[in-house]
Amino acid sequence: MKYVVLAFFSLLVGCASQQAIDRTDPIDNALKACGLGYSSEAGLAFRAAYKYADKEGGADFEAKMNEALETQVVSLSKSQSFNEGMTSKDKIDLIKSTQNCVVTFSETYRPNTRSELVRECIADLQERASGIGSRRQVITAKNWGVKTDHPLYDDENPIVYVELDRHSTRNRISSGLVRCKSNNYEYEGVEPVEDQG
């Protein structure tokens, strides 16, 4: 009995001392969903490509990640440590065969940036202002900008100045401030803000 308790205690200490994996990390979630290990060499290539694409920003995250992954594959194929164990061709084939899965899941798990949140907010505002049914108009949001100096501004719920124009007459029909509401940068809605200045 004493040995069972000792073995159980050893197991608990061993598990507690392991390094924790951030389960909210988009690339870790994508690697797990696609059947690659957290510490695999292929996983390292995907992580580097993800970091590059995330740093670059822009509209097409997946295209940037695929481009960066091509660079990683070329670099890895020349690396001596990468060529140990499996053949380099097998490792490159593994990356290529799981590339679409990991890139797609990475985009899905990746949190929105503030600029993506604001773009979604402006698109929603245009849609709401245009109306529905037979009375629908084409409304465009123009000259919009984030007001970081507004007293109600916070990074997750930015305040935006926007002008709305009617396409048919090219007249400004409204302008003002709106709050783009979100929860952890997931867009939830738009609401008007009283101008305090």
C-alpha positions as CSV (number, residue, x, y, z in Angstrom):
1,M,0.0,0.0,0.0
2,K,2.9,2.3,0.9
3,Y,4.3,1.8,-2.7
4,V,1.0,2.6,-4.3
5,V,0.7,5.9,-2.4
6,L,4.3,6.7,-3.2
7,A,3.8,5.9,-6.9
8,F,0.6,8.0,-7.0
9,F,2.4,11.0,-5.3
10,S,5.3,10.7,-7.8
11,L,2.8,10.8,-10.7
12,L,1.2,13.9,-9.3
13,V,4.5,15.7,-8.8
14,G,5.6,14.7,-12.3
15,C,2.4,16.0,-13.9
16,A,2.4,19.2,-11.9
17,S,6.0,20.0,-13.0
18,Q,5.3,19.7,-16.7
19,Q,5.2,22.9,-18.6
20,A,1.6,24.1,-19.2
21,I,0.4,24.5,-22.8
22,D,-1.7,27.5,-23.6
23,R,-4.9,25.9,-24.8
24,T,-6.2,29.3,-26.1
25,D,-3.3,29.6,-28.5
26,P,-4.8,29.4,-32.1
27,I,-1.9,27.5,-33.5
28,D,-1.9,24.9,-30.7
29,N,-5.6,24.4,-31.2
30,A,-5.2,24.0,-35.0
31,L,-2.3,21.6,-34.6
32,K,-4.3,19.5,-32.2
33,A,-7.4,19.5,-34.5
34,C,-5.3,18.4,-37.4
35,G,-3.5,15.6,-35.5
36,L,-0.1,17.1,-35.2
37,G,1.7,17.3,-31.8
38,Y,2.4,20.5,-29.9
39,S,6.2,20.0,-30.1
40,S,6.5,18.3,-33.6
41,E,8.9,19.8,-36.1
42,A,6.0,20.3,-38.5
43,G,4.3,22.2,-35.7
44,L,7.2,24.5,-35.4
45,A,7.0,25.3,-39.1
46,F,3.3,26.1,-38.8
47,R,3.9,28.2,-35.7
48,A,6.6,30.3,-37.5
49,A,4.3,30.8,-40.5
50,Y,1.4,31.8,-38.2
51,K,3.5,34.4,-36.3
52,Y,4.7,35.9,-39.6
53,A,1.1,36.1,-41.0
54,D,-0.3,37.5,-37.8
55,K,2.5,40.1,-37.6
56,E,2.0,41.2,-41.2
57,G,-1.7,41.6,-40.7
58,G,-3.9,42.5,-43.7
59,A,-7.0,41.2,-45.2
60,D,-6.0,37.7,-46.3
61,F,-4.4,36.0,-43.3
62,E,-4.6,32.5,-44.9
63,A,-2.7,33.6,-48.0
64,K,0.1,35.2,-45.9
65,M,0.3,32.1,-43.8
66,N,0.6,29.8,-46.8
67,E,3.3,32.0,-48.3
68,A,5.3,32.0,-45.1
69,L,4.8,28.2,-44.8
70,E,6.4,27.8,-48.2
71,T,9.5,29.7,-46.9
72,Q,9.5,27.5,-43.8
73,V,9.4,24.3,-45.8
74,V,12.4,25.4,-47.9
75,S,14.4,26.4,-44.8
76,L,13.5,23.2,-43.0
77,S,14.5,21.0,-45.9
78,K,18.0,22.4,-45.7
79,S,18.3,22.1,-41.9
80,Q,20.4,19.2,-40.5
81,S,18.3,18.7,-37.3
82,F,15.1,18.5,-39.4
83,N,16.6,15.7,-41.5
84,E,17.1,13.4,-38.5
85,G,14.6,10.6,-37.8
86,M,12.1,10.7,-40.6
87,T,13.4,11.5,-44.1
88,S,13.1,15.1,-45.0
89,K,10.8,14.2,-47.9
90,D,8.4,12.4,-45.4
91,K,8.4,15.5,-43.1
92,I,7.8,17.9,-46.0
93,D,5.0,15.6,-47.2
94,L,3.5,15.7,-43.7
95,I,3.6,19.5,-43.7
96,K,2.1,19.7,-47.2
97,S,-0.6,17.1,-46.4
98,T,-1.8,19.0,-43.3
99,Q,-1.2,22.5,-44.5
100,N,-4.7,23.2,-45.6
101,C,-6.1,21.9,-42.3
102,V,-3.8,23.8,-40.1
103,V,-4.0,27.1,-42.0
104,T,-7.8,26.9,-42.0
105,F,-8.1,26.1,-38.3
106,S,-5.5,28.7,-37.4
107,E,-7.7,31.3,-39.1
108,T,-10.7,30.0,-37.3
109,Y,-9.1,30.1,-33.9
110,R,-7.3,33.4,-34.4
111,P,-8.8,36.2,-32.4
112,N,-9.9,39.3,-34.3
113,T,-7.8,42.4,-34.3
114,R,-9.2,45.8,-33.6
115,S,-9.1,46.7,-37.3
116,E,-11.1,43.6,-38.2
117,L,-13.6,44.4,-35.5
118,V,-14.0,48.0,-36.8
119,R,-14.4,46.8,-40.5
120,E,-17.1,44.4,-39.4
121,C,-18.8,47.2,-37.4
122,I,-18.8,49.6,-40.4
123,A,-20.2,46.9,-42.7
124,D,-23.0,46.2,-40.2
125,L,-23.7,49.9,-39.8
126,Q,-24.0,50.3,-43.6
127,E,-26.3,47.3,-43.8
128,R,-28.6,48.6,-41.0
129,A,-28.7,52.2,-42.5
130,S,-29.6,50.8,-45.9
131,G,-32.9,49.4,-44.7
132,I,-34.7,46.3,-45.9
133,G,-37.2,45.3,-48.5
134,S,-38.6,47.6,-51.2
135,R,-37.3,50.7,-49.3
136,R,-33.7,49.6,-49.3
137,Q,-31.2,52.2,-50.3
138,V,-27.5,52.0,-51.1
139,I,-25.7,53.7,-48.1
140,T,-22.0,54.1,-47.9
141,A,-19.9,54.8,-44.7
142,K,-17.2,57.3,-45.6
143,N,-14.5,59.2,-43.9
144,W,-14.6,56.9,-40.8
145,G,-11.9,56.8,-38.2
146,V,-11.3,55.4,-34.7
147,K,-11.4,58.0,-32.0
148,T,-8.9,56.8,-29.5
149,D,-9.0,60.1,-27.6
150,H,-12.7,59.8,-26.9
151,P,-13.5,59.4,-23.1
152,L,-15.6,56.3,-23.7
153,Y,-13.0,54.6,-26.0
154,D,-11.6,51.3,-25.0
155,D,-9.6,49.0,-27.3
156,E,-12.2,46.2,-27.3
157,N,-15.2,48.6,-27.8
158,P,-13.8,51.3,-30.0
159,I,-15.6,54.6,-30.7
160,V,-15.7,55.5,-34.4
161,Y,-16.6,58.7,-36.3
162,V,-18.5,57.9,-39.5
163,E,-20.3,59.8,-42.3
164,L,-23.1,58.0,-44.1
165,D,-23.8,59.0,-47.8
166,R,-26.7,58.0,-50.0
167,H,-25.3,56.7,-53.4
168,S,-28.1,57.9,-55.6
169,T,-27.8,61.6,-54.6
170,R,-24.3,61.6,-53.2
171,N,-25.5,63.6,-50.2
172,R,-24.3,63.1,-46.7
173,I,-27.3,62.0,-44.8
174,S,-25.8,61.6,-41.3
175,S,-22.5,61.7,-39.4
176,G,-21.6,61.0,-35.9
177,L,-20.0,58.6,-33.4
178,V,-20.8,55.0,-32.9
179,R,-19.5,52.3,-30.5
180,C,-18.5,49.0,-32.0
181,K,-19.4,46.6,-29.2
182,S,-17.5,43.3,-28.8
183,N,-16.7,40.6,-26.4
184,N,-13.0,39.5,-26.7
185,Y,-12.9,41.2,-30.1
186,E,-15.9,39.2,-31.4
187,Y,-18.2,41.7,-32.9
188,E,-21.6,42.0,-31.2
189,G,-23.2,45.1,-32.5
190,V,-23.1,48.9,-33.1
191,E,-24.7,51.7,-31.1
192,P,-24.8,55.5,-31.4
193,V,-22.7,57.6,-29.0
194,E,-23.6,61.1,-27.9
195,D,-20.9,63.5,-28.9
196,Q,-19.3,64.8,-25.7
197,G,-17.0,67.2,-27.3
